[in-house]
């Protein structure tokens, strides 16, 4: 944040010093181009030195299993077909007696 504020103040200082000078046709485009390059370098340097955005983890692992020591007595896993609106899929389902 400190670097960004410094860069903005520097750009404002350069812009105000150019805006105060009287306009003459003899100077051409030179001061405007120089101010644009300097301002772009300052702002670009501030952006490049900032920290990147940390994206969240894209994977969902689901809740941990309810049991710790092994399978629940009297229960077993089997594959179950289901329609998801686009086609048939298979998922594991725990069946308990």
ABEGO torsion letter per residue (X at the ends): XAAAAAAAAAAAAAAAAAAABBBBAAAEAAAAAAAAAAAAAAAAAAAAABBBBBBBBABBAEBBBABAAEBBBGBBBBBBBBBAGAEBBBBBBBBBX
